[in-house]
Amino acid sequence: MRHAAPAYPMCGQIHAVTSAQRGDPWTATISQLEQISEHAIADDDDQNEEIDTEAPADKRRRVAELASIAAAYGRNAVVTFVERIGAKAVSISWRDSTGGNYREQRWVQRAARSRGICALTGEAISRGDSIYHPVSGSRGRPSNLAQMIRAEALERFE
């Protein structure tokens, strides 16, 4: 007995699964991921065009929103001072179930380039405050790259 190919709704469209895909679950999965990916790329292109036409005040507002999202991300983290590496570098253990684990991540001291929230204490950070932040290494950008720790807060925990 032969059944009609089922249809799966994806991204507002219906895509039929071919008989070849029904026989091979990996082929079906890859095909569906490709279809979703194509729609996501098209959506990203549309959003990028919208951002490019924004007024400067709107761009600043969007950047502030992204910074607040990054600060919220750090609220779930367990942050532990491991050791001081040098005068302006420390090793931090960063564990976050939603964003990653870094057992001995290198953080360096600098002046804050933007406002934020201290990942260790939750205190406000103003532009120009002395902070520590994670360093990008040979493994690429860490997921917590936007996070900051107030230097004076870290020194209390040393």
C-alpha positions as CSV (number, residue, x, y, z in Angstrom):
1,M,0.0,0.0,0.0
2,R,1.4,3.3,-1.0
3,H,0.9,6.5,1.1
4,A,0.9,10.1,-0.1
5,A,4.0,12.1,0.9
6,P,3.3,14.0,4.1
7,A,3.7,17.8,4.0
8,Y,5.6,19.6,6.7
9,P,5.0,23.4,7.4
10,M,8.2,25.3,7.5
11,C,8.7,29.0,7.5
12,G,5.2,29.7,6.4
13,Q,5.4,27.4,3.4
14,I,4.6,23.7,2.8
15,H,7.3,21.4,1.5
16,A,6.5,17.9,0.4
17,V,8.9,15.1,1.4
18,T,9.9,13.0,-1.6
19,S,9.9,9.2,-1.4
20,A,13.7,9.3,-1.4
21,Q,13.7,11.5,1.6
22,R,11.2,9.2,3.4
23,G,13.6,6.3,3.0
24,D,16.6,8.1,4.3
25,P,16.0,10.2,7.5
26,W,19.4,12.0,7.2
27,T,18.5,13.2,3.7
28,A,15.2,14.4,4.9
29,T,16.8,16.2,7.9
30,I,19.5,17.9,5.8
31,S,16.9,18.9,3.2
32,Q,14.7,20.5,5.8
33,L,17.6,22.3,7.4
34,E,18.7,23.7,4.0
35,Q,15.2,25.0,3.5
36,I,15.0,26.6,6.9
37,S,18.5,28.1,6.4
38,E,17.6,29.6,3.0
39,H,14.7,31.4,4.7
40,A,16.8,32.6,7.6
41,I,19.5,34.0,5.3
42,A,16.8,35.9,3.3
43,D,15.3,37.2,6.6
44,D,18.8,38.3,7.8
45,D,19.4,40.2,4.5
46,D,16.0,42.0,4.9
47,Q,16.9,43.0,8.5
48,N,20.4,44.2,7.5
49,E,18.8,46.5,4.9
50,E,16.5,47.9,7.6
51,I,19.4,48.6,9.9
52,D,21.4,50.4,7.2
53,T,18.5,52.9,6.7
54,E,18.1,53.6,10.4
55,A,18.6,57.1,11.8
56,P,21.7,57.4,14.1
57,A,19.5,57.7,17.2
58,D,17.7,54.5,16.3
59,K,21.1,52.7,15.8
60,R,22.2,53.9,19.2
61,R,19.0,52.6,20.8
62,R,19.5,49.2,19.0
63,V,23.1,49.0,20.3
64,A,21.8,49.8,23.9
65,E,19.2,47.0,23.6
66,L,21.9,44.6,22.4
67,A,24.1,45.6,25.4
68,S,21.2,45.0,27.8
69,I,20.6,41.6,26.3
70,A,24.3,40.8,26.8
71,A,24.1,41.9,30.4
72,A,21.1,39.7,31.0
73,Y,23.0,36.8,29.5
74,G,25.6,37.2,32.3
75,R,23.1,36.9,35.1
76,N,22.9,33.2,34.7
77,A,26.7,32.7,34.9
78,V,28.7,31.4,37.8
79,V,31.9,33.5,37.9
80,T,34.9,32.4,39.9
81,F,38.3,34.1,40.2
82,V,41.0,31.5,39.5
83,E,44.3,33.3,39.6
84,R,46.2,36.5,38.7
85,I,48.3,36.0,35.5
86,G,50.0,39.4,35.5
87,A,49.5,43.1,36.5
88,K,46.5,43.5,34.2
89,A,45.4,39.9,33.4
90,V,43.5,37.3,35.4
91,S,42.1,33.8,34.9
92,I,38.4,33.5,35.4
93,S,36.1,30.4,35.4
94,W,32.9,31.2,33.6
95,R,30.1,28.7,33.7
96,D,26.7,29.5,32.1
97,S,24.2,26.8,31.1
98,T,22.8,29.0,28.4
99,G,26.1,30.3,26.9
100,G,29.1,28.2,27.6
101,N,31.8,27.0,30.0
102,Y,35.3,28.5,30.2
103,R,37.4,26.8,32.8
104,E,40.4,29.1,32.9
105,Q,39.5,32.0,30.6
106,R,41.9,35.0,30.3
107,W,40.5,38.4,31.1
108,V,42.4,41.6,30.8
109,Q,42.0,45.0,32.4
110,R,41.0,48.1,30.4
111,A,38.6,51.1,30.6
112,A,35.0,50.3,29.8
113,R,34.1,51.4,26.3
114,S,30.4,51.3,27.0
115,R,27.9,51.1,29.9
116,G,27.1,47.7,31.3
117,I,26.6,45.5,34.3
118,C,29.3,43.8,36.3
119,A,28.9,40.0,35.8
120,L,30.3,39.4,39.2
121,T,28.3,41.8,41.4
122,G,25.5,43.1,39.2
123,E,26.7,46.7,39.8
124,A,26.4,49.3,37.1
125,I,29.4,50.0,35.0
126,S,29.9,53.4,33.4
127,R,31.9,54.2,30.3
128,G,35.6,54.8,31.4
129,D,35.4,52.6,34.5
130,S,38.2,50.2,35.1
131,I,37.0,46.7,34.1
132,Y,38.2,43.2,33.1
133,H,36.8,41.6,30.0
134,P,37.4,38.2,28.2
135,V,40.0,38.0,25.5
136,S,39.5,36.4,22.1
137,G,41.9,33.7,21.6
138,S,43.0,31.3,18.9
139,R,39.7,29.4,19.3
140,G,37.7,32.5,18.1
141,R,35.3,34.8,19.9
142,P,34.0,33.5,23.2
143,S,30.3,33.7,23.7
144,N,30.7,35.9,26.8
145,L,32.9,38.5,25.0
146,A,30.5,41.4,25.8
147,Q,30.7,40.7,29.5
148,M,32.6,42.9,32.0
149,I,33.7,42.7,35.6
150,R,34.5,45.9,37.6
151,A,38.2,45.9,38.5
152,E,37.5,46.9,42.1
153,A,34.9,44.1,42.5
154,L,37.4,41.5,41.2
155,E,40.1,42.8,43.5
156,R,37.8,42.3,46.5
157,F,37.6,38.6,45.6
158,E,41.3,38.0,45.1
